[in-house]
């Protein structure tokens, strides 16, 4: 289980049949920043979006919610769970360390 001490700002679930993971991530960051996705720095300036999408779109049945991928982009801490949950956190706002993803699903 991964813990963080940054403040969660937004959580969303990636729906593979609706968008790529990177598209969902861009939408989530835009939501947190209060801007349109086109106004953000290109995701490719920070991470390899094609590799990120490929990592999560694979049919690997061993990937589960306990697996968490972490990176920083556009000044935000981003956590992606193996089951497609995305949490955007503000690294400037500290909180008591807690599990990044408390439960198996997002309400």
Buried (B, 14 or more C-beta within 10 A) or exposed (E): EEEBEBEBBBBBEBEEEEBBBBBBBBBBBBBBBEEEBEEBEEBEEEBEBEEBBEBBEEEEEEBEBEEBBEEEBBEBBBBBBBBBBBBBBBEEEEEEEEEBBEEEEBE
